[in-house]
Structures are given as structure tokens and as C-alpha cells.
Amino acid sequence: MSTFQLSDQVSQDAWKKSKLEAIRNYHQELIKDLGIVKTDFNMKMPFYDDQGRMVVGIFASEFKKEKGFFFELITRSLDPIDSERKVYRVPPSSSFDEEYELNEKGSYLVPLDELRVVNEQAVAISKSSAVTSSDKVLAKSFTPEMAYKAPAPMEDAPYSEMTIRDYFAIHTGRPVSAKTWLNELIKNNK
């Protein structure tokens, strides 16, 4: 690598670091309310996979964060993708390598439609329990036998986010949803 290339890479790394710091500073109160360290909050650029789905790349270490991994979606120029500055969460998972496809960059492809938007007002009122409470409530409804078949924590979704495909999956008992966790739930209840 030439001195010019090295200098260019250093300045690009510094630019990325400053963009990430700006995003973390913008969400500083949310990070505090969630009770997470700054490094558990990042930025992700969505892209289309070879199946035509809009996805983000999530690394194995990000699936292992105790309270989940939080991020804002960004453009190629590392600017926030939407004016609402939505924050997304990937819940902790021990079976991510079975649920998601690994790409050549070493990250797992998670479809955007499986992500959950963090409700910042709920978090501000009830702190980190607003994010993790649905996981715990759902886990309590499982029997030990079910937990053995599906040891990964599953995330619940609001009724308002149910698609026609989800409705069909639930009412027919067929795992045809685009949500992997819903398909697993259906398979494990047969």
C-alpha cells in the first residue's frame, strides 16, 4: 500500500468515526435510557441481497449483545436514511447462524422486515424494560419442552405489523411467513 493510499484510508476511517460519533451523540439520551454502552449502538447501511430483499449485515458479535444490538439506518454517504431518525433493534440470538445467511464479508443478512423499530417514548418512560419486556413475556408462555426445541429467544411483534402472509401462516399452521421467528413458532407447535 502506498503512502497516498494509506493516508486516504486513514482519512476515510476518521470520517466514518466522526459520522458514527455524530449518530451516537444524537441518540445519547436513548442510549442512556436503554442502559447500554455506546458500542452497542451503531449505524448500518441497508442493501439488496441476491434474492431481492432489503437487508442489513449483522455480525455474530452483534447478535450476542445482552440487551440486543441497536442501530440507525444510513445512506452511502453515512447520513441518516430518514428524517425520523428511527432506531432499530436486533434481539440477542444464539441461533442466528441457523436463521440467517452468512455473506462474504462475514456478516449475517437480516431482512429489514424482521427488524423492530425502538419506541423511544416507551423507553424514556420505562427505560430498558420497554425493549426487552416482550421477549420475557413470550418466553414465559413456552413450556420447557418447547424451549428445548427452540432455545433462541424470539421476538414478539405488534398485531398492527401482521401481514396477510403472517395471518395465513397463523390460521393454516403453515410456516409461510417472511418472519423466521413466526415460522419457527408454528413449526414448534405442531
C-alpha positions as CSV (number, residue, x, y, z in Angstrom):
1,M,0.0,0.0,0.0
2,S,1.4,3.4,-1.0
3,T,1.7,6.3,1.4
4,F,-1.0,8.1,-0.6
5,Q,-3.4,5.1,-0.2
6,L,-2.6,4.8,3.5
7,S,-3.2,8.5,4.1
8,D,-6.5,8.2,2.1
9,Q,-7.6,5.2,4.2
10,V,-6.7,6.9,7.5
11,S,-8.8,10.0,6.5
12,Q,-11.7,7.8,5.4
13,D,-11.6,5.9,8.7
14,A,-11.6,9.2,10.6
15,W,-14.6,10.4,8.5
16,K,-16.5,7.2,9.3
17,K,-15.6,7.5,13.0
18,S,-16.9,11.1,13.1
19,K,-20.1,10.2,11.4
20,L,-20.7,7.3,13.9
21,E,-19.9,9.6,16.8
22,A,-22.4,12.2,15.5
23,I,-25.1,9.5,15.3
24,R,-24.3,8.2,18.8
25,N,-24.4,11.8,20.1
26,Y,-27.8,12.4,18.5
27,H,-29.2,9.3,20.3
28,Q,-27.3,9.9,23.5
29,E,-30.4,10.0,25.7
30,L,-31.9,6.8,24.2
31,I,-28.6,5.0,24.7
32,K,-28.6,6.1,28.3
33,D,-32.3,5.1,28.8
34,L,-31.6,1.7,27.3
35,G,-28.8,1.2,29.7
36,I,-26.3,0.1,27.0
37,V,-22.8,1.0,26.3
38,K,-22.2,3.3,23.3
39,T,-20.6,0.5,21.3
40,D,-23.9,-1.5,21.4
41,F,-25.3,1.3,19.2
42,N,-24.1,1.7,15.6
43,M,-25.1,2.6,12.0
44,K,-26.0,0.2,9.2
45,M,-26.4,0.7,5.5
46,P,-29.2,-1.4,4.0
47,F,-28.7,-3.2,0.7
48,Y,-30.4,-5.7,-1.6
49,D,-29.3,-9.3,-1.3
50,D,-29.3,-11.7,-4.3
51,Q,-32.9,-12.7,-3.5
52,G,-34.0,-9.0,-4.0
53,R,-34.7,-8.5,-0.2
54,M,-33.6,-5.3,1.5
55,V,-31.2,-6.5,4.3
56,V,-28.6,-5.3,6.7
57,G,-25.4,-7.1,7.7
58,I,-25.3,-8.1,11.3
59,F,-22.1,-9.6,12.7
60,A,-22.0,-12.6,15.1
61,S,-20.8,-10.4,18.0
62,E,-23.8,-8.1,17.5
63,F,-26.3,-11.0,18.0
64,K,-24.6,-11.7,21.3
65,K,-25.2,-8.3,23.0
66,E,-27.2,-8.9,26.2
67,K,-29.9,-6.3,25.5
68,G,-29.8,-6.6,21.8
69,F,-28.0,-4.5,19.2
70,F,-29.3,-1.1,18.2
71,F,-28.6,1.0,15.1
72,E,-29.8,3.7,12.8
73,L,-30.0,3.1,9.0
74,I,-27.7,5.2,6.9
75,T,-27.1,6.1,3.2
76,R,-23.9,5.5,1.3
77,S,-22.7,8.9,2.4
78,L,-23.2,7.8,6.0
79,D,-26.1,10.2,6.6
80,P,-29.3,9.1,8.4
81,I,-31.7,7.4,5.9
82,D,-34.9,9.0,7.1
83,S,-35.8,12.3,8.8
84,E,-37.5,10.5,11.7
85,R,-34.1,9.0,12.8
86,K,-35.7,5.6,13.7
87,V,-33.6,3.3,15.7
88,Y,-33.8,-0.5,15.1
89,R,-33.0,-3.4,17.3
90,V,-31.8,-6.9,16.7
91,P,-32.6,-9.1,19.7
92,P,-29.9,-11.4,21.1
93,S,-29.9,-14.8,19.5
94,S,-27.9,-18.0,19.9
95,S,-29.2,-19.5,16.7
96,F,-28.5,-16.6,14.3
97,D,-26.2,-18.8,12.2
98,E,-29.0,-21.2,11.5
99,E,-31.6,-18.4,10.8
100,Y,-29.6,-16.1,8.6
101,E,-27.4,-16.4,5.6
102,L,-23.7,-15.6,6.0
103,N,-22.3,-13.3,3.3
104,E,-18.7,-13.0,2.0
105,K,-17.9,-10.1,4.4
106,G,-18.6,-12.3,7.5
107,S,-22.0,-10.7,8.4
108,Y,-25.4,-12.3,8.5
109,L,-28.1,-11.0,6.2
110,V,-31.1,-9.9,8.2
111,P,-34.2,-8.7,6.2
112,L,-35.4,-5.2,7.2
113,D,-38.9,-6.5,7.6
114,E,-37.7,-8.6,10.5
115,L,-36.3,-5.7,12.4
116,R,-38.2,-3.8,15.1
117,V,-38.3,-0.1,15.5
118,V,-37.5,1.0,19.0
119,N,-40.3,3.1,20.6
120,E,-38.2,5.9,22.1
121,Q,-41.1,7.3,24.2
122,A,-41.7,3.9,25.8
123,V,-38.0,3.5,26.5
124,A,-37.9,7.0,28.0
125,I,-40.7,6.1,30.4
126,S,-39.9,2.6,31.3
127,K,-36.2,2.6,30.4
128,S,-34.7,-0.7,29.1
129,S,-37.6,-2.8,30.1
130,A,-39.6,-1.3,27.2
131,V,-37.3,-3.1,24.8
132,T,-36.8,-6.4,26.5
133,S,-40.2,-7.0,28.1
134,S,-41.8,-8.6,25.1
135,D,-39.0,-11.2,24.9
136,K,-39.6,-12.1,28.6
137,V,-43.4,-12.3,28.3
138,L,-43.2,-14.6,25.3
139,A,-40.6,-16.8,26.9
140,K,-42.9,-17.3,29.9
141,S,-45.6,-18.7,27.7
142,F,-43.3,-21.6,26.5
143,T,-43.1,-24.9,28.2
144,P,-39.7,-26.4,28.9
145,E,-40.1,-28.8,26.0
146,M,-40.7,-26.0,23.6
147,A,-37.8,-24.1,24.9
148,Y,-35.6,-27.1,24.2
149,K,-36.8,-27.3,20.6
150,A,-36.3,-23.5,20.0
151,P,-33.7,-22.3,22.5
152,A,-33.2,-18.9,20.8
153,P,-35.1,-16.0,22.3
154,M,-37.8,-15.0,19.9
155,E,-39.2,-11.5,19.5
156,D,-42.9,-10.7,19.5
157,A,-44.4,-8.3,17.1
158,P,-47.3,-5.9,17.4
159,Y,-50.6,-7.0,15.9
160,S,-50.5,-3.9,13.7
161,E,-47.4,-5.3,11.9
162,M,-49.1,-8.5,10.9
163,T,-49.0,-9.1,7.1
164,I,-51.6,-11.1,5.2
165,R,-48.9,-13.8,4.8
166,D,-48.5,-13.9,8.6
167,Y,-52.2,-14.2,9.1
168,F,-52.3,-17.1,6.6
169,A,-49.4,-18.8,8.4
170,I,-51.1,-18.4,11.8
171,H,-54.5,-19.6,10.6
172,T,-53.4,-22.5,8.5
173,G,-50.5,-23.7,10.6
174,R,-48.1,-23.5,7.7
175,P,-44.7,-21.8,8.1
176,V,-45.0,-19.4,5.1
177,S,-44.3,-16.1,6.9
178,A,-41.4,-13.9,5.9
179,K,-40.7,-13.7,9.6
180,T,-38.3,-16.6,10.5
181,W,-39.3,-16.5,14.2
182,L,-43.0,-16.8,13.4
183,N,-42.3,-19.8,11.2
184,E,-40.3,-21.5,14.0
185,L,-43.1,-20.8,16.4
186,I,-45.6,-22.5,14.0
187,K,-43.3,-25.5,13.4
188,N,-42.7,-26.0,17.2
189,N,-46.4,-26.0,18.0
190,K,-47.3,-28.8,15.6
